[in-house]
Amino acid sequence: MTSTSAPGILLHNASLAVLALFLSHYGAMVMMILNGIWLGMGMVASTAAIGLHQTVALTAVHIPLEIVAWALTIQGARLFWPTLLGMIRGERTWRHMAQKMREVLITSATFYLLAALAEWAEHALLER
């Protein structure tokens, strides 16, 4: 990710959440595991660069919010997938699919927004 602005971070996370919906909850779980590995590598690098105390202080808000957002995305994918399959089979309309997508993303989007703001604040503090 090249953008460290809050909107850029949110757009990145939101695009991954929408992709996760279409990959089913199994794909969303794999994405969460890969994101966890990425976050872990970032924490190790941050700990080496600025120390454990400051790393924990900077990530104490962001990481729990992102974990909750990912868990909500996985659950949302689990709820969305039957609607997507129904739409593919012709049993559901595009409108119903869009409505279901909005329903399952609204809660996780709130947590992604808060996580993006926290991550942006971390970057802003590190750049000082």
C-alpha positions, 0 to 999 in steps of 0.5 A: 500500500502506497497511500498512508492517508485515511481515505487511501487506507479505507479504500484499500481495506474496503476493496479487500472486504468486497473481494472477500464477500465474493470469495466466500467465507473460506476465501475471507478466512485465507485473506485474514490469515494473510493479513495477519501475517502481513501485520505480524511482519509489520509489527516485527519491523516496527519493534526493530525500528522504534522498540516494543513499547512504542509499537504496542502504543501505536498499534493498540487501537488499530489492530483490534479494530482491524481484527473485528472488521475482518471477523465481521467480513468473514461472517458477512461473506458467510451470509452473502454467499447464498444470495450471490449463488441465488443471483447466479442461478436466477433466483435473486435479482441484482437489486437483492444482491446489492441490498444484501451486500450493503447489509453485511458491509455496513457494520464491518465498514464502520470498523474498517473506517475506525481502523483506517483512522487509527492506522493513519494516525499511527503513520502520522505519529511516526512521520513526526 
